[in-house]
Amino acid sequence: MKKEVSKEGISKKKKVNLNQLKLLKVSNKETYVRRQMGE
C-alpha cells in the first residue's frame, strides 16, 4: 500500500515539475521577445 501511494505521489510531483518547467519556458520566451522588441 505504502509503495503504491508513494509512486502516485512521485508521479504527481513529476507532473507538477513538468508544468512548472513549461511555465518557465513560456515566461522566458515572453521576456526574450520583450527584450527583442525593446531593442
Secondary structure, DSSP 8 states (H G I E B T S, - for coil): -HHHHHHHHHHHHHHHHHHHHHHHHHHHHHHHHHHHHH-
